Amino acid sequence: MARSAVLSMCVVLVMVVGGGAMPQKLICSAKLYMLAPCDPVIKEVPWSAPSTLCCSNLRAQEEEGCICPYLQDPVYYGYINRPNLLKTLASCGLFIPPACPTTY
C-alpha cells in the first residue's frame, strides 16, 4: 500500500514539474503490463500467431504511441524479442511508424 502511494506521488510530481504532461517513456512503462497476453509471442522462440487479446492490446499501445519506444529503448530489450514483436505487429495488421528505425 505504501509503495503504491509513493508511486502515485512520483507520478504527480512528474506531472507538476513537467507542466501536466507525462513523458512518453513513463506512459509506455506504465502500460507495459498490457503486453502480458503477448508474452508467449513476443518473448519466445519459435514464434507463434498472436491471440485476439494480444492484437487488441497492441492496437491500444499503438494509439498511445508506445510501439516505437518499445522497439527503440534499450530498457525494453530484455523484455521484448524485437523480431518477434515485428512479426506480431504485422500479424495483427499493425505497422511500424515510419519515423521508428527498424534496427537497433
N, C-alpha and C positions, 0 to 999 in steps of 0.2 A: 504494500500500500504506500509506504513512504517513498519507495522507488518510483512509482508512477506519479506521485506528487512532485518529486524532483524533476522528472522528465517533463511534466506539464509546465513547470516553472521555467525550465530551459527553453521550451518552445515559445512561451510568452515573451521571454527575454529576447530571443532571436527576432520575434515579430516586432517588438518595440524598437530595438536597435536598428533593425532593417527597414523601418518605415512601414511595417504592416505586411509586407510581402515575404513569404517564406522562401528561402533559397531552394532552387530546383533539386539540388542534391538531398536536402532534408526531406522534401516532399517524397522523392523517389525512395529514399531509405525507409521512410515510414510506411510505404506501400509495398515493400519487398515481400511481405507476407502473402500478398495476393498471387505470387508466383508459386506458392506451395502446390497447387494442383498440377503444375507443370514440372515439378521436381523429377519424376521419372523420365521425362522427355528431355529436359534441358541439362540434366546433370550426368546421365548415364549413357554408356555406350554398350550395345548398339542403340541407335536412335529408333524410336517408335512414334507412331502418329499421336498427336495430342488429343486430349479429351475436349468435349464441348466447353466444359467449365474452364479449362486451361485457355482456350481461344478467347472466351468472353473476358477473362481476367486480363489477358494480353491486350485486348482491344481497349479496356479501361486504362491500362498502363500507357498505351499509345496516346490516348486522349489527354492524359496528364503530362505527356512529353517525357516519359521515363525510358522509353526503349533505347534511345541514343545514349543516355548516361549509362545504362546497364551494359551497353556494348563498348563504351569508351573508358569508363572509370576503372582503374586497377583494383579498387576496393571490391568490386563485384567479380573479379576474375576467378576467385576461389569458389564462388557460389554457382556461377553460370558457365557452362561449356558453350563458348561462343559459336562454334559451328552448329551445334545442336539448336541453339536459340535461333540462328538464322534459318535453319530448315523448318523449325516450328513456326516462325513468323510466316514463312511462305505457305506452309500447310494450312495456316489459319486465314490466309488471304490478306495478310498484313505486309507492309513493305517498310524497308529501312528508309528513314528520312534522307533525302539527297545530301544534306549537309553533314550527315553522320559518316565518318570514314568506315570503310569495310575491312580494314586491317588494324592490328594492334599497333 
